[in-house]
Amino acid sequence: MGWERPDTVTIPVVMTSNGSSTVATPAEIGALRKLLDFGRSEVSARIRANGEPDFRLLIVGFFSRATTTLQALALLIVNDFGQQAVMLNRAAFELMVDVYWIEANRELAASRFVQHARFDQHLKRETVSRYPDLLEDLGASGERLDEGELADLGKLYGRHGSRSWTGLTLYERVEAIADSFDDPRDREQLRSFRDIVHRLDNQELHPSPWSIARVLRRKRAEDGSEVLQYRMAPEPDLGQLAVRCAWWIYLQTLHLLLEVFSVPLDDALARLKEDVPWAIE
């Protein structure tokens, strides 16, 4: 069995249960961009956080990052990088979940955010001390953690800071925010995103049998022997999944922004929901 890298490898397009292609259409990409433009122009222009800094500043920060991340996702889809777009959806979903968690746990969120920042500074100081010849002071100065606080933060975030800044797993965060979705159908969709879509996003993002097998295939040559082909090129497949999931994620983020900042744009957002290409399916 030999190896072959043809200039162009035709990978069969994955089909959904109703027989439609999973490649995003221009109309679907346009729907996501309209929603992103709505967030960047209409919603962003009406955000007001008067008074002392509070949980709303965190929400604005997460909203800003989600918007930029999904703008990048749209660019990937336009250029046929469907697989890589799915990877960004993983981050976008967590940003949306965290925005709802912040709103539901306002004081705790502010406290955890600072705690995680302090623990991260501690870990950076440790890294600098281990590699003094490679790293200069990375700005990881500031107040040192006493043994008690260090032990508490280590339990909360893991010895190497590998856990979420919230101190909760994604599963726990989704369960904690589920009641924020009034409609039982929305709660079911939230959980299905966690259990199905987010799992797929993880499998695409990290090296896994699923993601690696997608770039390999076995082909029978004319002489009857088998050749293993590998693809090294953009892949539009999964683009439809990425763009529709991104649209739903950003829609939920905008719903919360309108509520938290009392932005009177519910009707305008509802019209965008009605205009999406898949609304008639």
N, C-alpha and C positions, 0 to 999 in steps of 0.2 A: 504494500500500500504506500503510495507516494503522497507528496504534498504539492499543492498547486495554488498559486495566487493569481487568478486571472485579473485582467484590468477591470472587468465589470462582472460581478457575480449577481445573477438574478435571484434574489431571495423571495420566495413566495410570500405574498401579502397575507397576513393573518386576517381571518374573517370573523366577524362577530356572529352571534347566533342567528341574527336576521339576515345574514349574508352581505352586510355592508362592509366596505373597506375601513381599516383603522387609520388611514391616512387623513390628516386634517384637510378640510376644504378651505378655500379662501374666505368663504362666508363665515365659517367657524372661527378662523383666526381674526377676522374683522370684528366679530362679536366680542372676543376677549379684549381686543385693542380699544373698542368703544367703552367697555367697562373700565379699563385702566385709565383712559382719558377722562372719564367721568370722575374717577377718584382723584386724579392729579389736578384737575382744573376745578370742577364744581365743589367737591367735598373738601379738598385741601384748602381752598380759598375761604371756607366758612368755619374752619376750626379755630376755636378761641379757648385758651386755657388761662384765664385771668387768676390773679392771686398767687398764693404760695405754690411751689412745685408739689405735685401730687401724682396719683396714679395715672392721670391723664397724659402726663409727659411720657410715661412708659408706653402708653397706647399709641401715641403719635410716633414714637421711635419704631415700634414694631410695625405700624401701618406703613411708614416710610420704607422700611426694609422689604416688606412684602410687595409693595408696589414696584420697586426696582427689580426685585427678584423675578417677578412675573413679566416685566418688560423684557428681561433677558430671555426668559422662557419663550416668549413670542418670537424673538429673533432666531432662537434655535429652531423652532418649528418651521419658520419661513425658509430656513436654509436646510431643511430636511434632517435635522438632528433630533429625531423623535425620541430616541433612547435617552439622550442627554437632557431633553426637556423634562422627561419623566423624573429624572434625578432631582431637578430643581423643585418639582412639585412636593417632594419630601420635605424640603425646608419650608416651602410656602404653607403646607398643612400645619406644621408645628407652630409657625408664626401665628396663624389664625387661631389655633387652639390656645396659645399662650395669651393672646389678646383677650379672649373670653375669660381665661383664668385670672388675669389681672383685674378685670372689671368685677369679677365675683369675689375676689380676695384682695381688696385694695390695699389695706395696711400690710398684710402679710407679703404681698407682692413687692411692695417698696422695700420691706425689710430683707426679703430674700435676694433681691437684686443687689443691694449693698453688700450683703454677706458673701454672695458669690464673687463680687468684684474684689473684696478683701482677700478671699481665699485664692483667687486667681493671681493676685499680686504676690501672695506668699509662694505659690508654686513657681512664679517667674523668678523670684529671688533664689529659690532652690536651684532652678535651672542655671542661672547665671553663676552660682557658686560651683556647680559641677563642671562648667565649661568656661572658666575665666579667660582662657586664651582665645576662645572663639567668640564670646559674647561680651559686649560692653554692657554697662549699666543700661538696661532697657526701660528705665523709668520706673522700675519696680521698687521704688523706695516707699516711704510712708511709714505709717504706724505698724509696728510688729505685732503679731498675734501671740497672746500668751498661751500656755499649754492647754488650758481649759477650753478656750475658744477654738484653738486649732483642732482639738479632739472632737468638739461638737461639729465643726464644719466638715471634718473628715468623714464623720458618720453621715452627714447630710448629703455631701457631694461626691463621696468616694475618695480614697487616698490620693488618687491622681486627678481628681476633678472631672471625672468622665460622665457625671450625671447632669441632668438638666439644672439650670439655675433655679428652677422652682423647687428642686428637691424631690420631685415626683416623676414617676415614669410617664410615658405618653398615655398608656392605658389608664393610669390613675387620673391624669389631667382630663382626658376625655370624659370619664365618668363624673368628674367633679363639675364639668360645665354642661353636662347633658340637659339639665333642667333649665338652662338658659334658652333652649330651643323649645318653644311652646307647643309646636305641632309635633305629635308623635312620629309623623313621617319624616320630619327633619331630624329628630333624634335618631331614628333608625338609619338615616343616610349618614349622619355624623359617625355613628359606630361602624357602618359599613366601610366608610373611608378609612377608618383606623384599621379595621380587620382585613380588608381586601386591598384597597388601593395603596395604602401606606406600606403594606407588606410588599407589594409589587415594586413600589418605588425603591424600597430598601434593597430588594434583590437586583434591581438594575444598577443602583448606585455602588454597591459593594461587589467585589469579586465573588461570584457564586456559580454553581453549575448552570443555573437558569440564564444568567447574563452572558457567561462565556459561551455556552452552547448556541446562543443566538447568532454568533459570528462564525460558526463552524457548520459545515454540512458535508455529507458523504455523497460522492457522485461516481457513477459507473462509467468508465472510459469505453471507447469503441472496442478495445481488445478484451473487454470483460473484466479487467482489473478495476479496483476501487481507488479513487483519488479523494483525499480530504481537501476541501476548499476552505479558505478563510477569507472573510470580508474585512476590508480596511477602508471604509468609506461611510459617508453619512447614510442614515437609514430613516426614511420618512415614516415607516411603520411605528405605531404607538403615538403618532402625532395627534390623532383624534382624541385618544384617551387623555393625553397631556393637556390639550387645550380645553376640553370640556371640564376636566377636574380643576384646572387652574381657574376657570371662570366661576365654578361653584365656590371654591375656596375664597376667592376675592370678593364674591357677592356676600358671603357671610361676614367677612371682615368689614365691608362697607355698611352692612346692616347695623353692626355694633357701633361704628363711628357715628352714624346718624343719631343713634339713641344717646350715646354718651355726651355728644356735643350739641344735642338738640338742633340738628341741621334739618330744615324742612324740605327734604328732597325725596321723600318716600314715593311720591307719585312718579317722579322722573326715573327713579330706580326701578319701579314697577314696569314702566314702559320699556326699559332696556331688557327686562326679563321676558317680556312678551315678544320681543323682536328676535330672539336668538333662533338660529336655523333649526335647532332640534326641538323647539317648543311644539311643533306640529307632529312630531313623531309619535 
